[in-house]
């Protein structure tokens, strides 16, 4: 069935296999230019049940799909069934309100075949008087580009305050526009009553692997030292639980943590906002990276968990750790990354979000280059063109003892195995890539 998962670091162009025949949970999201911007816009509203509770239901879907083949119809029904749960992951304890601060977050649904769709959500209070319930506008797309879809949701929200009817021509115009290539802009014409025709420019960042990320969110909440502890746990594929009350905080911070692993990809369970009804499924014995609302802290702490890191994003502290986090990464390289992060975190140093993203990413990519950047010279190529990675000579080639100790653990991770499998197949030198 469809499993709710959040998207990891980046839109990669090549779907990749996960060992042991597991459905590919690596990012197989295509970010190729010229595709449709989105598949659906759905509006999820809260409907009162006979027991007097509120339940999220899809109240509108655009475009309506007809003429689907049987398999496609089943796939679509499964998708549409899962969406409300992730638009209101905080359960059904809702009551009508007069005031509500709108929030933006995202989720990923992984299909049986391992392909992924991202849900970009804006939860808002419709305009009006008196008490009313929030609703969620959710754009379902195969394309990973958080900043760009946030801007689209700004436009949707602006139009929602006028009338629902003004949203659809805008979304239709968007649907007819090709998705821009990295660094390029697409202009959408849109008519709004009383304001006339508007031109909306949507630009994709130049660096496609960072377009789903905002490192600022992480640096605002956690010290560079704590970010390194989290990175060390993620690199060894441990269990990571992040706690915050706001869905947007969970969503942004977990995207950012997963993006620190580039050019490697988190290949395990990945759900930045776990719906309340799925909380118990989280504490499984395999690695996971999940976000849970702070109100469920007690339930989380009751679960028996080994090798887990629990991070409180509200207080900027670690609640539970294994205890060896400081010793996982080679000391010299740790200091280099820390220096780099502290420098970028200095308030005198004002960066745009894009500059901040590339500076932070560079520090971590540099870490991987220093530790495992020599991997390509340890792939032995056969006459038939297939490569075999020589693990022992690769580890022996590392001169520092702490570097070698780290590499011996890292080569056993799923993310390194996937990366090497790709390298063994491609025979294109990827020097300096990781």
Steps between C-alpha positions, in 0.01 A plus 500: 500500500599862480738590774527862604852619483673833473734579220869494565778716376455536134333427177726245337456408141565130539268273699717255688464155643502423868667168591294204629229564243343777708286746303733783408459756771782713374393816334392417151338836455569641159586865481523510123387817334188505284288269717164597646539718808250290690257210477224622731391786713278366778319689772468306826230621740393383844157333500301423813440128564189354663701473827557876491871482412658661195652286228710624205340434161581612147242764409643594161733345247644665187524370237240228532640186340284292272578225248757341731601138449416258783854499648524877480161536668607282795827694531312830494246384760782390730673836455184700563423293811842574656507876430252618771694312768821689417323836458368472858762275666420649840185289533141613530506718812379804310248767586386802296717809560499869404876530466759263353853565376545330163780241474691329220633144515548202271487123496589222259296198404696197381318274257530123487748527210721737702406812302425807710257787497541809717209679667564874548251632757373837615265483797295818534178646632257594221402867502172580670348603829444303817643161589605264220726206438840503330537327164805374314592572141725216391686487169610149401803493273780263396738796504716596796529877534379632834572871451323512167187323629493726810472794262217327311321442833541873584307573181236239585456651849472854359228384262319298769440824691312633192315185387558135421401574140816710442730212597414264215591718198839563668557126558387423144756751367764336717406156376543612140847645566815285472705450817811722466855364481732581796579873509219582253173689551149436376243783493133428569233751400217521747188716513363617834171694511557867593881467467518400134754265345803410707824344383642248747861398457607160631874434503680175577828517692813429299607215728231234462613292800427789738159602375314307766702640787531787745804455726416828672213321678747259660763760590240721666398221736811293565863578579765389247619244758154340522464502121825300483365247756186458287708468182720232665190299600345535153823395326500174702127454419367506854149587610434875511192659652441874479245673722328836441144622517485676162472283191702751296793479745504118491469495123778756435747364755473137391542596134813686603646209702445259210664750263818507712566145376539606134632344274370201698129442554307390808355167386277413797167605649472876476185676631550861612151524645366170628119496507372435852335174398835362377707589809539141618631380165797734532687309764610217274843335524623643167654848453259791465497879488168635622335812637249480784298777658623599846167412663581130441834511685383269780388235252836520324702465819301192605613311189795263537765625256864420447746734329250784478558873500207714616528870414286778648481773233307739730770513769789425265624202701541123485267306731645154449822385336722194477794684655770441240388772255812711554731210413337381176653753258876556462595778746697715255218500243242566772690815594511613136122459459436672835719796405318528170151480659588747777631746244180483293292520814661826607241778482751745351508275198174566316421243231197443279332158561657375173851608605449346843383174340802471278749596776360243745474230235859567390630443854340153514584402141860597581485266803398206276760587237772498766389166648381294202581713194756242384232229447519511117866395495397183689247375247647218297358487148440167326524444126122495474491859630363420846683626806573344840574716801812392695396575856814397691757688286261800508502506884874429520571800277375736774803620694338636817389245757177680591420540127554128443289405802213716370530370141481135616159571655379728221570247219250263669211747478218468251564850365864425418409163341240669277746770400768242412251281309422805286874571449571135405235522230580838355875499420495877480773643725322679785809647662429741780132410500525319826 
